[in-house]
Amino acid sequence: MSERTPPICFVCGKSCQNQMESTHYCICDVAICQDCINSVKKNDKIWICPHCKEENDIEESKLFRTT
């Protein structure tokens, strides 16, 4: 069984391994790093996946969220 690789930002292509808490994810398995989230934001609460065009909540799309 092979190890899974860390998520790679769909926009910049960098590994998100060191910033897992601030990486955003879409249901289509796309990851967006904190540095690139502004480039895909629709507004202060929503970002649009550059792959599938799904609208995602900025806070809810993080793997680790504050409650």
N, C-alpha and C positions, 0 to 999 in steps of 0.2 A: 504494500500500500504506500503510495507516495504522499509526501507532505504537501499541504496546500500552500500556495504562494501567498504572500500578503497582498491585500488589494492594491491595485494600480489605478491612479487617477485617470479617468477617461479623457480629461482635457489636456493635462500636461505630461502624462505618462510616467510620473514619478511614483515610487513606492509609498504607500500610506502607513507602512509598518510602525513608524515612530509617532504617528499622530492618529491612532485608531479612535481615540475618544472624540476627535473633532472631524472625522471623516463622515460624509453624508452618503447614503446608499439609496438606490432606486430598486424597485421590485424586479427590474430586468437585469439585475446583478451588476449595475454600473456603480462605481465609486467615484466621488468627487472630493478632492482634498479641500481643506480649509482655505488654502491660498487661491483656489479656483472657484469657490462657491459664488463669489460676487459676479463672475462672468456668466453664470447661468441663472441668476436671480430674476424673478419676475417682479417681485416687490420684497418688502421686509420679512414676509412670512413664507413665501412660496419660491421654489426653484423649479426649473423645467429641465428634465433629463435630456441631454443632447443626443441620446441614442434612441429612446422610444417616445419622447415628447410628453411623458407623464408629468403632471404637476405634483410636486412633493412638498410637504411641510418641512421647513428648515429644521426645526427642533425635533420633530417626530421621525425624521429620516436618519438621525444619528443612531449608531449602534448602542451607545451608552448615553442615556438621557438623565437629566436632573428632574426630579418629581416634586 
